[in-house]
C-alpha cells in the first residue's frame, strides 16, 4: 500500500520567542499570540488537533486529536531558507549574509555591467514601499530596483511593461550566479509589478535560491524511490534539489487547492507544502487582521482535508520561523514553531515537549518511510507517536 506524508509549512507561524531572541532584537515576539484574540481568528480544527496544548501557548483541549511539540530552531538564523533547510535535515551553524547598509559597490557594479542596466535604491526596504518610492524613476529610466531586507535576500523589482517577466528572471539568474561565497545570499527574488502609480505587485514573484550545502531529507527520499512532490515555493527554496514533481502556486488558497487535489491522487512519498501568504501578505505588512483570517482559512481547509486522509497517510503541520504582525518590526522573528502530527497510524495526545531542532521533523519523516538518515541531522520522534 502507498505511504503518503503531507508536510505543510505555515510560513512564519511562530508560537513565541526563543530564548536567544534578544540576539535578533525579537524579544516578546509571538505570532500566534498576536492573532489568536482577533475576531477574524476562528480555528476549531487546529484547537482540536492540539495547537493550544503546545508548551507555552495555553488554552488547550483535554484530548488532542494529534500529537504535538514546540520546535526550537538550532540554526543561526530566522529566514525562510535556513528554516526549511533545518526542517529537511540541515542545521546551519553560520547565518547567511545580510546587508543592512545595502550591497557593496563592487557587487552592484558587477551586476550593472552584466545586465547592462543601472541600479536604483540598494537599501533594505519594504517591497510595497520601494515601488512607490522608486517605481516612477524605474519606469522613466529602465534602471532596476534592487533592495534587500533583514533576511538574506537580493530582490529585484521591475515593471512588467518595462522589463518583461522572463527578462527579469534572466537578471535574477545573473545575480544568482554572482552571489556565492561570502556574498552567497539565501535567495535572489524577482519582484515584478504593474499598473500605474502607486503600482501593484503581481503574482509572478520567483525565488532563485542558494543550493543546499548537503543532501536533505528530500534527496534521500527520492534516492530511496519515493515520490517527492512540492507545493508553493518549496521547489525554489531547495533550488529544485530532490524534487520529483513541482506545483507552483499564487496564494494560500491556491496552495490548499493543489494540496487537496494531490490528496485525491495516488502517489507514494512526501508532499511538501509551503503556504507563503501568512508571511508575505500579512506578517511582513503588520496585518494582524489578515493573518488571523488566513489562519481561519487554513483551518477551514483542514475541515475537508482531515476526513479525506487515507489509512496510511500522515499529516504534519509546522512553520519555518515567526513574523509577529503586531510588533513595530516588519521582519521575521526568532520564535519557536508548532508541530502537530496526526493520522490513523499516529497516537493522539502525545506531548513531545520542546524539541531541540526543526530537523527532528526530517528524521521522523525518514524513519516513517524506512529511509536511512545518512548525514542529515535530527532525532526522530516517530516511535513515540506510532500506534
C-alpha positions in Angstrom: 0.0 0.0 0.0 1.2 3.5 -0.8 2.5 5.6 2.1 1.9 9.3 1.9 3.3 12.0 4.2 1.9 15.5 3.9 4.2 18.1 5.4 2.6 21.6 5.5 4.7 24.6 6.5 2.6 27.6 7.6 5.2 30.2 6.6 6.1 32.4 9.6 3.5 30.8 12.0 5.6 31.2 15.2 4.4 30.4 18.7 6.6 32.6 20.9 10.1 34.0 21.3 13.1 31.6 21.5 15.5 32.1 24.5 18.0 33.7 22.2 15.5 36.1 20.5 17.4 39.0 22.0 20.3 38.4 19.6 17.9 39.4 16.8 16.1 42.1 18.8 13.0 40.0 18.8 12.2 39.9 22.5 8.4 39.5 23.1 7.6 38.2 19.6 4.7 35.8 19.5 3.0 35.4 16.1 0.2 33.1 17.3 -0.3 35.2 20.4 -0.7 38.3 18.2 -3.6 36.9 16.1 -5.5 34.4 18.4 -7.6 37.1 20.1 -8.6 38.9 16.9 -12.2 38.4 15.8 -11.0 37.0 12.4 -9.3 34.1 14.2 -11.6 31.0 14.3 -9.6 27.8 14.3 -11.6 24.9 15.9 -9.8 22.2 13.9 -6.3 23.4 15.0 -7.6 23.6 18.5 -8.9 20.0 18.4 -5.6 18.8 17.0 -3.7 20.4 20.0 -2.3 23.7 18.8 -3.0 25.3 22.1 -1.7 22.3 24.1 1.8 23.1 22.8 4.2 24.3 25.6 4.0 28.0 26.2 0.8 28.5 24.2 -2.0 27.9 26.6 -5.7 27.2 26.3 -5.5 23.5 25.1 -8.2 20.8 25.0 -8.4 17.8 27.2 -8.0 15.2 24.5 -6.0 16.5 21.5 -6.5 14.6 18.2 -2.9 15.0 17.2 0.5 14.6 18.9 2.3 17.9 19.3 5.5 19.7 20.1 7.2 23.0 20.3 10.1 23.2 17.9 13.3 25.2 18.6 15.5 26.4 15.7 19.1 25.2 16.1 20.4 27.1 13.1 21.7 30.6 13.4 19.0 32.5 11.6 15.4 33.2 11.2 14.8 33.2 7.5 12.9 31.0 5.1 15.8 29.3 3.6 17.6 28.3 6.8 14.3 27.3 8.4 13.3 25.0 5.6 16.8 23.5 5.3 16.6 22.7 9.0 13.2 21.1 8.6 14.8 19.0 5.9 17.8 17.9 8.0 20.5 20.6 7.6 21.5 22.7 10.6 23.2 25.9 9.6 25.7 27.0 12.3 26.5 30.2 10.5 23.9 32.8 9.4 23.6 33.6 5.7 24.9 37.1 4.8 22.6 40.1 5.3 23.1 43.7 4.1 21.6 46.3 6.5 23.6 49.0 4.6 22.9 47.7 1.1 25.1 45.7 -1.1 28.8 46.6 -1.5 29.6 48.9 -4.5 31.6 46.1 -6.2 28.6 43.8 -6.2 26.3 46.5 -7.7 28.9 47.5 -10.3 29.3 43.9 -11.4 25.5 43.4 -11.6 25.1 46.6 -13.6 27.9 45.5 -16.0 26.5 42.1 -16.5 22.9 43.2 -17.0 23.5 46.4 -18.9 21.1 48.3 -16.6 21.7 50.8 -13.8 20.5 50.1 -10.3 18.2 52.1 -8.1 17.8 52.1 -4.3 20.2 49.4 -2.9 18.8 49.6 0.6 16.7 47.5 3.0 13.1 48.3 2.1 9.5 47.2 2.3 8.5 45.6 -1.0 5.4 47.7 -1.3 7.1 51.0 -0.3 10.1 50.5 -2.6 7.9 50.6 -5.8 6.1 53.7 -4.5 9.4 55.5 -3.9 11.4 54.3 -6.9 8.8 53.0 -9.4 8.4 56.2 -11.4 12.2 56.6 -11.8 12.4 53.0 -12.9 9.7 53.4 -15.5 11.4 56.6 -16.8 14.9 55.2 -16.9 14.7 51.4 -17.1 17.0 51.1 -14.2 16.4 48.1 -11.9 15.2 48.5 -8.4 17.5 46.4 -6.2 16.7 46.1 -2.5 17.1 43.8 0.5 15.7 43.3 4.0 16.7 41.8 7.3 16.7 38.5 5.5 19.5 37.2 3.3 17.9 38.3 0.0 18.8 40.3 -3.1 15.5 41.5 -4.5 14.9 42.9 -8.0 11.7 44.9 -8.7 10.7 45.9 -12.3 7.5 46.9 -14.1 6.3 44.2 -16.4 5.8 46.7 -19.2 9.4 48.0 -18.8 11.2 44.7 -18.1 9.2 41.6 -19.3 9.0 38.9 -16.7 11.2 36.4 -18.5 13.9 39.1 -18.8 13.6 39.9 -15.1 14.1 36.2 -14.4 17.3 36.3 -16.5 18.6 39.2 -14.5 17.9 37.2 -11.3 19.8 34.2 -12.7 22.8 36.5 -13.4 22.6 37.7 -9.8 22.3 34.2 -8.5 25.4 33.1 -10.4 27.3 36.1 -8.9 26.1 35.8 -5.3 28.1 32.9 -4.0 30.8 32.5 -1.4 30.9 35.4 1.1 28.0 37.1 -0.8 26.0 33.9 -1.0 22.6 35.2 -0.1 19.8 32.7 0.6 17.6 34.0 -2.2 17.5 36.2 -5.2 13.9 37.2 -5.7 12.1 38.6 -8.8 9.5 41.2 -7.7 7.6 42.3 -10.8 4.9 44.9 -10.6 2.4 46.5 -12.9 -0.2 49.3 -13.4 0.0 53.0 -12.8 1.5 54.7 -9.7 1.5 53.7 -6.8 1.7 50.4 -8.8 0.7 46.8 -7.8 3.0 43.8 -7.3 1.9 40.8 -9.4 1.8 37.1 -8.7 4.9 36.5 -10.9 7.3 36.6 -8.0 10.0 33.9 -8.4 12.7 32.9 -5.9 16.2 31.8 -7.0 17.7 30.0 -4.0 21.1 29.0 -3.0 21.5 25.3 -3.4 21.5 23.4 0.0 25.1 22.7 1.1 24.4 19.0 1.6 21.8 16.3 0.8 18.4 16.8 2.5 15.5 14.6 3.5 14.1 15.2 0.0 17.2 13.9 -1.8 17.3 10.8 0.4 13.6 10.0 -0.2 14.0 10.4 -3.9 17.1 8.2 -3.9 15.0 5.7 -2.0 12.5 5.5 -4.8 9.8 7.7 -3.2 7.8 10.5 -4.9 8.8 14.0 -3.7 6.1 16.5 -4.5 6.4 20.2 -3.8 3.6 22.8 -3.5 4.3 26.5 -3.4 7.8 27.8 -3.1 9.4 24.6 -1.8 10.9 23.9 -5.2 12.5 27.4 -5.1 13.8 27.1 -1.5 15.6 23.9 -2.3 16.7 25.0 -5.8 14.9 22.0 -7.2 17.2 19.5 -5.5 15.5 16.2 -4.9 12.0 17.3 -6.1 10.4 14.9 -8.5 7.3 17.0 -9.2 6.7 20.7 -8.6 3.4 22.7 -8.3 3.8 26.5 -8.2 1.0 28.4 -6.5 -0.2 32.0 -6.4 -1.7 32.2 -3.0 -2.6 30.2 0.2 -6.0 29.4 -1.3 -4.3 28.0 -4.5 -1.8 26.1 -2.4 -4.5 24.4 -0.4 -6.5 23.6 -3.5 -3.5 22.0 -5.1 -2.8 20.0 -1.9 -6.4 18.8 -1.8 -6.1 17.7 -5.5 -2.8 15.8 -4.7 -4.6 14.1 -1.8 -7.1 12.7 -4.3 -4.2 11.3 -6.4 -2.2 8.1 -6.0 1.5 8.7 -5.0 4.0 7.1 -2.7 6.1 9.5 -0.8 6.2 13.1 0.5 4.0 16.1 -0.3 5.9 19.1 1.0 3.8 22.3 1.1 4.6 25.9 1.8 1.8 28.4 2.4 3.5 31.8 2.0 0.7 34.3 2.4 1.0 34.2 6.2 4.5 35.7 5.9 4.4 37.6 2.6 1.0 39.2 2.7 0.3 39.6 6.4 3.4 39.1 8.7 5.7 41.5 6.7 2.9 44.0 6.4 1.9 44.0 10.1 -1.6 43.0 9.2 -3.0 41.2 12.3 -6.5 41.0 10.9 -5.3 39.5 7.6 -3.0 37.0 9.4 -5.9 35.9 11.6 -8.2 35.5 8.6 -5.6 33.4 6.8 -5.3 31.1 9.8 -9.1 30.7 9.7 -9.0 29.9 6.0 -6.4 27.2 6.7 -8.5 25.8 9.5 -11.5 25.5 7.1 -9.2 23.7 4.7 -8.4 21.2 7.4 -12.1 20.6 7.9 -12.2 19.0 4.5 -8.6 17.5 4.4 -8.6 15.6 7.6 -11.6 13.4 6.9 -10.3 12.5 3.5 -6.9 11.2 4.7 -6.1 7.6 3.9 -5.3 4.9 6.5 -1.5 5.2 5.7 -1.5 8.9 5.4 0.3 11.2 7.9 -0.2 14.9 8.2 2.4 17.1 9.9 1.9 20.9 10.3 4.7 23.2 11.3 6.4 26.6 10.5 9.8 27.8 9.5 10.2 31.0 11.7 8.0 33.7 13.1 6.8 37.1 11.7 4.8 38.7 14.5 2.5 41.2 12.8 1.9 43.2 16.0 5.4 44.4 16.6 7.0 47.6 15.2 9.3 45.4 13.1 8.1 44.1 9.7 10.9 41.4 9.6 10.9 37.8 10.6 11.0 37.0 14.3 13.1 34.4 16.1 10.4 32.1 17.5 9.5 28.6 18.4 7.3 26.9 15.8 4.4 24.5 16.3 4.4 20.8 15.3 1.1 18.8 15.0 1.2 15.3 13.7 -1.8 13.1 13.0 -3.2 10.2 11.0 -4.8 6.8 11.6 -1.5 5.3 12.4 -0.5 8.1 14.8 -1.2 8.2 18.6 -3.4 11.1 19.8 -2.3 13.5 22.5 1.4 12.6 22.9 3.1 15.7 24.3 6.6 15.7 22.8 7.6 18.8 24.7 10.2 21.2 23.3 12.3 19.7 20.5 15.9 20.9 20.2 15.8 21.3 16.4 13.4 21.6 13.5 15.5 18.8 11.9 13.7 16.3 14.2 10.9 16.5 11.6 13.3 15.3 8.9 14.4 12.4 10.9 10.8 11.5 11.7 9.8 11.6 8.0 12.7 9.4 7.0 12.0 6.8 9.7 8.4 6.7 8.7 9.5 5.7 5.2 12.3 3.4 6.4 15.0 5.5 4.7 18.4 6.0 6.5 19.2 9.5 7.7 22.8 9.3 6.4 24.4 12.7 7.1 21.2 14.6 7.9 20.5 16.0 11.4 17.7 15.3 13.8 16.2 12.9 16.3 13.2 11.1 15.1 10.0 11.0 17.3 8.2 8.5 15.1 8.5 5.6 17.6 7.0 7.9 20.3 3.8 8.6 18.2 3.4 5.5 16.1 0.5 3.3 17.1 
